[in-house]
Amino acid sequence: MRSPINAWINPTIPAVLLVLVSAGCTQVTTNAVEATSDFEAKAATTYTWQVEYVPRIAGQDRPNDRRLEQFESSTLVNINGIRPDAAGSGPDSQGVWWPVLPPEPTVDDIESRQRQGETARPPAVIKGIDYQLTFNQAGETKTLPTDYDVYREAVKAFEKERPLALTLGPQDKSVLQAEIQ
């Protein structure tokens, strides 16, 4: 049988943890008067050519030895969902534009980085995307990393000329959530 104290403590532990986790987050509201100029959502899209180098003979003691080398890359910054002038393609299914594909590494480029006893796999294009939100907090401009969901909410708010309510992560190091006001 459960003691009265255990019956009270166990159900409240998740609630206490939620309060403790939420205590590290900060709420920020952008300026309603200047909603479209008070924040800026950025999505930096990148294409990078990468080659995997593997040992010609994989040893039994190290069967997963491999080395990755990155070659040319190109980056394009999307701001508030507006098509950048230098866009090579897009928007994709997530509403972001991508840069022009950089030149593929040549055989000479690939061989120049190959070490003795290695074989190069064919070059592959690696896609990357980083999201940031710039906003004004107490008269100070901040740019913090965020995720796709926050980026999309900010783009929608920009299109509607509406302010955002932001939830910042622990120690105000990231934007966890954005809600259109």
C-alpha positions as CSV (number, residue, x, y, z in Angstrom):
1,M,0.0,0.0,0.0
2,R,1.2,3.5,-0.8
3,S,1.8,5.9,2.0
4,P,-0.1,9.2,2.0
5,I,3.2,11.0,1.4
6,N,4.1,8.9,-1.7
7,A,0.7,9.3,-3.1
8,W,1.1,13.1,-2.9
9,I,4.7,13.3,-4.0
10,N,4.8,11.0,-7.1
11,P,2.0,12.7,-9.1
12,T,3.5,16.2,-8.4
13,I,7.1,15.3,-9.5
14,P,6.3,15.9,-13.2
15,A,4.6,19.2,-12.4
16,V,7.5,20.4,-10.3
17,L,9.9,19.4,-13.1
18,L,7.8,21.3,-15.6
19,V,7.9,24.4,-13.4
20,L,11.7,24.1,-12.9
21,V,12.3,23.7,-16.7
22,S,10.0,26.6,-17.5
23,A,11.7,28.8,-15.0
24,G,14.8,29.0,-17.2
25,C,12.8,30.4,-20.2
26,T,12.1,34.0,-20.9
27,Q,9.0,35.5,-22.7
28,V,9.7,38.3,-25.1
29,T,7.1,40.2,-27.2
30,T,8.2,42.1,-30.3
31,N,7.0,45.7,-30.7
32,A,3.5,45.7,-32.1
33,V,3.9,49.2,-33.7
34,E,6.9,48.0,-35.8
35,A,6.1,44.4,-36.2
36,T,7.7,43.9,-39.6
37,S,10.9,45.7,-38.7
38,D,11.2,44.5,-35.1
39,F,12.3,40.9,-36.0
40,E,14.1,39.2,-38.9
41,A,13.8,35.4,-39.6
42,K,16.8,33.9,-41.3
43,A,17.4,30.5,-42.9
44,A,20.9,30.0,-44.2
45,T,20.8,27.1,-46.7
46,T,24.1,25.4,-47.8
47,Y,25.2,22.9,-50.4
48,T,28.6,21.3,-49.7
49,W,30.4,18.7,-51.8
50,Q,31.8,15.9,-49.6
51,V,33.9,12.9,-50.4
52,E,34.3,9.9,-48.2
53,Y,37.7,8.2,-48.1
54,V,37.8,4.6,-46.9
55,P,40.7,2.2,-46.4
56,R,41.3,-0.1,-49.3
57,I,41.5,-3.0,-46.9
58,A,39.4,-2.6,-43.8
59,G,41.1,-4.1,-40.8
60,Q,39.1,-6.3,-38.5
61,D,40.1,-4.2,-35.6
62,R,38.9,-1.0,-37.3
63,P,36.2,-1.9,-39.8
64,N,34.6,1.5,-39.8
65,D,37.7,3.7,-40.4
66,R,36.7,6.4,-42.8
67,R,37.5,10.0,-43.4
68,L,35.2,12.8,-44.8
69,E,36.6,15.8,-46.7
70,Q,34.5,18.8,-47.6
71,F,35.1,20.7,-50.9
72,E,33.3,23.6,-52.4
73,S,30.2,25.0,-50.8
74,S,27.6,27.7,-51.5
75,T,25.3,29.4,-49.0
76,L,22.2,31.5,-49.5
77,V,20.5,33.5,-46.7
78,N,16.7,33.6,-46.8
79,I,15.2,36.6,-44.9
80,N,11.6,36.6,-43.8
81,G,10.7,34.0,-46.5
82,I,11.3,36.5,-49.4
83,R,13.0,35.0,-52.4
84,P,16.7,36.0,-52.4
85,D,18.1,37.4,-55.7
86,A,20.8,34.8,-55.9
87,A,18.4,31.8,-55.3
88,G,19.2,28.8,-57.5
89,S,16.1,26.8,-56.7
90,G,13.1,26.8,-54.5
91,P,11.1,27.3,-52.6
92,D,11.2,23.7,-51.4
93,S,8.5,21.9,-49.4
94,Q,9.5,23.9,-46.3
95,G,9.4,27.3,-48.1
96,V,13.1,28.0,-48.2
97,W,15.2,28.9,-51.2
98,W,18.6,27.2,-52.0
99,P,21.8,28.5,-53.6
100,V,23.2,27.6,-56.9
101,L,25.1,24.2,-56.7
102,P,28.8,24.8,-56.3
103,P,31.2,23.2,-58.8
104,E,31.7,19.5,-58.2
105,P,35.3,18.5,-57.2
106,T,37.4,17.3,-60.0
107,V,39.3,14.0,-60.0
108,D,42.5,16.0,-59.4
109,D,40.9,17.7,-56.3
110,I,39.7,14.4,-54.9
111,E,43.0,12.6,-55.5
112,S,45.0,15.5,-54.0
113,R,43.4,14.8,-50.7
114,Q,43.5,11.0,-50.9
115,R,46.0,9.4,-48.5
116,Q,48.0,6.3,-49.2
117,G,45.9,3.1,-48.8
118,E,42.6,4.9,-49.3
119,T,39.9,4.8,-51.9
120,A,37.6,7.7,-52.6
121,R,33.9,7.2,-52.9
122,P,32.0,9.4,-55.4
123,P,31.3,13.0,-54.3
124,A,28.0,13.7,-52.7
125,V,26.1,17.0,-52.1
126,I,25.3,17.6,-48.4
127,K,22.4,20.0,-47.7
128,G,22.5,22.0,-44.5
129,I,20.2,24.7,-43.0
130,D,20.7,27.0,-40.0
131,Y,17.8,29.1,-38.6
132,Q,18.2,32.4,-36.7
133,L,15.9,35.0,-35.4
134,T,17.0,38.6,-34.8
135,F,14.8,40.7,-32.5
136,N,14.8,43.6,-30.1
137,Q,14.8,42.8,-26.4
138,A,14.8,45.8,-24.0
139,G,16.5,48.0,-26.6
140,E,19.2,45.5,-27.4
141,T,19.3,43.7,-30.8
142,K,19.8,39.9,-30.3
143,T,20.4,37.2,-32.9
144,L,19.8,33.7,-31.6
145,P,19.6,30.2,-33.2
146,T,16.2,28.6,-33.6
147,D,14.5,25.9,-35.5
148,Y,12.2,25.5,-38.5
149,D,9.0,25.9,-36.6
150,V,10.0,29.3,-35.1
151,Y,11.3,30.4,-38.5
152,R,8.0,29.6,-40.2
153,E,6.0,31.4,-37.5
154,A,8.2,34.5,-37.9
155,V,7.7,34.4,-41.7
156,K,3.9,34.2,-41.3
157,A,4.0,37.0,-38.8
158,F,6.1,39.1,-41.2
159,E,3.6,38.4,-44.1
160,K,0.7,39.4,-41.8
161,E,2.6,42.4,-40.4
162,R,2.0,41.1,-36.9
163,P,4.2,41.0,-33.8
164,L,5.6,37.8,-32.2
165,A,5.6,36.5,-28.6
166,L,8.9,34.6,-28.2
167,T,9.9,32.0,-25.7
168,L,13.7,32.0,-25.2
169,G,15.6,28.9,-24.0
170,P,17.8,28.6,-20.9
171,Q,20.1,31.5,-20.4
172,D,18.4,33.2,-23.4
173,K,20.8,31.3,-25.8
174,S,18.1,30.3,-28.3
175,V,14.5,30.9,-29.4
176,L,12.3,27.9,-28.5
177,Q,8.9,29.1,-29.6
178,A,7.2,32.0,-31.5
179,E,3.5,32.8,-31.5
180,I,1.9,35.4,-33.7
181,Q,0.1,38.1,-31.7
